[in-house]
Amino acid sequence: MSATPEDPAIAELNDQIAALGLSISEAKKAAAPKEEWDPLLQQMLALKVQYKQLTGHDHGPSKKEAPKSESKGESNEEASEKNKEKRAKKAAEKAAKEEKKRKQREEREAREREKLEKLSAAATKDWSHVFGDAPMIQSSSKSEDGINKWTKIGDLKKELEGKKVVVRGHLHTSRGVGKGAFVLLRSSLYTVQCVAFESNDVPSAMIKYMTNVPVESIVDVCGILTIPEKAVEGATQSEVEIQVQSYHCVQKATAAMPFQMEDACRPDTVKETDVGAYDHEANQSEGGRVGQETRLDHRWIDLRTPANQSIFRIQSMVCTLFREYLLSQNFIEIHTPKILSGASEGGADVFTLDYFGKPACLSMSPQLHKQMAAACGGFERVFEIGPVFRAENSNTRRHLCEFTGLDLEMAIMEHYDEVLDVIGDLFVYMFDGLKTKCANELQRVKEQHGFEDLEYLRKTLKIDYATGCKLLREAGIAQDDYDDLSTENEKKLGDIVKEKYKTDFFIMDKYPLAVRPFYTMPDPNNPKLSNSYDIFIRGQEILSGAQRIHEPALLEERAKAWGIDVSTISSYLDAFRNGALPHGGGGIGMERVVMLYLGLPNIRKSSMFPRDPRRIAP
Amino acid sequence: MSATPEDPAIAELNDQIAALGLSISEAKKAAAPKEEWDPLLQQMLALKVQYKQLTGHDHGPSKKEAPKSESKGESNEEASEKNKEKRAKKAAEKAAKEEKKRKQREEREAREREKLEKLSAAATKDWSHVFGDAPMIQSSSKSEDGINKWTKIGDLKKELEGKKVVVRGHLHTSRGVGKGAFVLLRSSLYTVQCVAFESNDVPSAMIKYMTNVPVESIVDVCGILTIPEKAVEGATQSEVEIQVQSYHCVQKATAAMPFQMEDACRPDTVKETDVGAYDHEANQSEGGRVGQETRLDHRWIDLRTPANQSIFRIQSMVCTLFREYLLSQNFIEIHTPKILSGASEGGADVFTLDYFGKPACLSMSPQLHKQMAAACGGFERVFEIGPVFRAENSNTRRHLCEFTGLDLEMAIMEHYDEVLDVIGDLFVYMFDGLKTKCANELQRVKEQHGFEDLEYLRKTLKIDYATGCKLLREAGIAQDDYDDLSTENEKKLGDIVKEKYKTDFFIMDKYPLAVRPFYTMPDPNNPKLSNSYDIFIRGQEILSGAQRIHEPALLEERAKAWGIDVSTISSYLDAFRNGALPHGGGGIGMERVVMLYLGLPNIRKSSMFPRDPRRIAP
């Protein structure tokens, strides 16, 4: 169904195409970057497609409307007679047509005049309160409502229909369509669509401005909340949109984006393997995929993806739940020093520094100090959340050189099962809490990274090390009861346990004495075993702990058995000589808990600014 | 009022003194250390005093009872007649007396036989379940009730009268009195008196054991809770005591105490001055006073005093309240790296280290990363509790080389007063919370260190820097509006403000631009001022903060104005080039908050294991 060329819609389209053409050629003349005029070109192409649909033929200044059929062949004899009539008729038709055209032209000219007048009025009008770059926010004034003026994007709901709202966010995307602009604004996990169409209150320059503000700039939008006919695709607040009344850029992005946010938000296509070496080079960007290393190089941008916004909200909740539970169990929070004297603690894997002329190192765990506080200092139950440093040159997907330790240490009355009871219940509390308090965040992580919900039992499964080894052997995997478990065998055991007990989370107890630190309390019945345990999520270790030796004589004996020069640990031993409570505890790798709970393939995804042997920035 | 020598009480005393004499001479013969027999000697002296009170003369084997008045002078004439009668009477009396004595002797011998039989029975009986060194707690078994068997010393109340209770604690003091032992057991803030007297169920060896276990050993006491006639002095649980049924040492202190707990707990006599240099030497112990440095050398013991137990419980609560409030205001907790690349951040005052061959340093504040998270990374409101490192060679009472930073950073909509509103309310929340949740702990700190309760207003007082300077000048103290405030003037201003506004806590706003870091947002109206503030408790700074510059161009300009080589901060600048929210925040020194809230004279008292230029252990 073709419209006639005289249709005002066609005329309008012609005007728009001409205006766009002008803008583009001006932009090209001014040597503007392609990013600036390319969207205009896209708009023009869209308009031309629309033109063809309406008129049935391509648009183009060269294709003048030629009178149809006039030059088509007829015999001269027949023609001579008919010609007079036809000519008269044609002349009349022509006159009528011209009259019509004249009228249309006049109408068009009137419209254009009107438009010019409007534009002229617009040009002389001060639109700065309607759109444009806002002055830098320097705390020069406060609005009447103060911060109550703003609504959070996440709070935009149907119930606000018809209400005026003001929102601030990163400009996620913008596009112009005809005389309208469609903008997606993003804040934390949420996005909303804002739309504007040219009108008395919306000058065309504003539409142009809206489509030209660089993505990721900070924008303030004021408008009326409406409910669109169909849900807005690609916006989390899909049931609503904002009819823009004013649009201001609060802070303008001035550098090119190192990658597109749309790419950074794309769901994983390949699930990275989570065992084995981590290859920094392989994690540069490639094609549309934004590589892990590229993301980290520009972490301040990467953190804006809904998945990352969620991961670090979940991380915050893990710490909150950890503390909530332990405080309810009469633990207190402590802060122990990260700079320790000497370099005695861990040999080669320790970062060393100069401390006012004395050798010092960074703490590899708050072990000694948390024991001093809980067992010797009389605090009985303590925890700490703090950085832990490992100078280990491990380039894997699960090692960091600086991570956050969730440490706890407690006096025991008669058996270290008291510690395991606390830890088991602690994790159930954390897992339950995450499910209820971070439902939205979990969903957003799932959308990008896709994971299976963690399975766990309400009474945490505990198996002995020997049982674990037996399970492996039954599955045809070589594992001696007194040898250490390889990472690979840990994974395999995790699979076996999951299959057999339907849990991704379990405790393994009674490790061989030989594979644990010297301060581990030996098993009372089997001298080759110890009162120690690891805890696993999805077959990877997240906690290591034990009952500790509280008798200085035994501590000394065990240190000697390990070949440790007792003089180097004399201050550690001294702490137990003036009365010390029996005690036990454990250290949890916080980033590992987050990584494994969410089934992430790389611990760098659960550390906000990760440190590995190759990365020390940003 | 003297008792007759034949009184059974006297006989009993004689027996006791004889037995003690035997014990002492045996101990001396066995060359036992004085500590062992000295208490017995003290007991014997006490018994002898008792003897003198009862009989009216000193006790002693040499002083036989001489017949009284018999040899007193009478005239021979009168005497001859009376003598016969008297002699007959005397003979009868003597016979009666001897009969009486014989009976008494027989009774005494019967008692002694009985006692010997009991002792013999006791000697063959196994008393190990009643007293003695317990086997090392190695988790070899669990009792039926598990940990429910034990009652916390702090939970021992009148309501448990007549109930059997089991408690564990440090042996605070012990003393033997007669056939009894008085023991004070301590756990965290609380102490209870346990008493035992020799009886069928309490052998004398147990009394001896109880008075001989070294102080500070860990002891399990089982007994019946009773209510003493008058409150027990020196015990926090003064309304109750435990009649000991069994007494076991769970872990024995094996080293001499570097100072006595009683001395360590003594109320401060001299209030140390809180301004000026800290003298390590002067803080060694002297006389009965346990010096600050001696305490820190043996911090694991010093932490046991009720005041220290309270200080670190209050510290834990400060962190809990800080987080509680910020989480309720939609902040999230983050963890930023403490190892930073290069040594650019702070010049000389930074600890440097080698990071896999690259130069690195320890973070002097999470400034850049918290800005990256809040303003650039889209988290909008973040906080962090973590270590902060300063390689400053400052030996004062208020500087540490490693302390705990309570940091927050938040996006602002239009004015940094939004930050100050959050911070002001945060502190009121913390101060209120401490008062209600740590009432007991505050009392215990006060008992030792004595402080005035913090005065603060419900709407935090905010004065401009210029106003502060004017207040000083009005008090005759030289202070220019654009010069930095000395520590001394800060203190003086604190006094003036306290006098004038009745508050120990206030915000000072609008600092001169020249005395703040380059990233501080300049004031919009006066180019010599800035949008920055400090917060004071009792005239000492505990927080420093500001609106930060979020525009990279201005940031660069300000850096240049400070003479900073822009190439060294390029990554900092880059973070603001892809869209950054206007923002502000602050950093709080946690130990300072605790120190000043409690009016402590030295920041080392509010750091569990302090680090200063001279101390890196324990």
Interface residues (C-beta under 8 A of the other chain):
Chain A: M136 I137 Q138 S139 S140 S141 K142 S143 G146 I147 K149 W150 R168 H170 L171 R186 S187 S188 E216 S217 I218 V250 Q251 K252 A253 T254 A255 M257 H298 R299 W300 I301 L303 R304 Q309 F312 R313 Q315 S316 C319 T320 R323 L327 I332 E333 I334 H335 T336 P337 K338 I339 L340 S341 F351 T352 L353 D354 Y355 F356 K358 A360 L362 L368 H369 M372 A373 C376 G377 G378 F379 E380 I385 G386 P387 F389 A391 N393 C401 E402 T404 I412 M413 E414 H415 Y416 D417 E418 M521 P522 P524 N525 N531 Q547 H550 E551 P552 A553 L554 S571 D574 A575 R577 N578 G579 A580 L581 P582 M590 S607 M608 F609 P610 R611 P613 R614 I616 A617 P618
Chain B: M136 I137 Q138 S139 S140 S141 K142 S143 G146 I147 K149 W150 R168 H170 L171 R186 S187 S188 E216 S217 I218 V250 Q251 K252 A253 T254 A255 M257 H298 R299 W300 I301 L303 R304 Q309 F312 R313 Q315 S316 C319 T320 R323 L327 I332 E333 I334 H335 T336 P337 K338 I339 L340 S341 F351 T352 L353 D354 Y355 F356 K358 A360 L362 L368 H369 M372 A373 C376 G377 G378 F379 E380 I385 G386 P387 F389 A391 N393 C401 E402 T404 I412 M413 E414 H415 Y416 D417 E418 M521 P522 D523 P524 N525 N531 Q547 H550 E551 P552 A553 L554 S571 D574 A575 R577 N578 G579 A580 L581 P582 M590 S607 M608 F609 P610 R611 P613 R614 I616 A617 P618
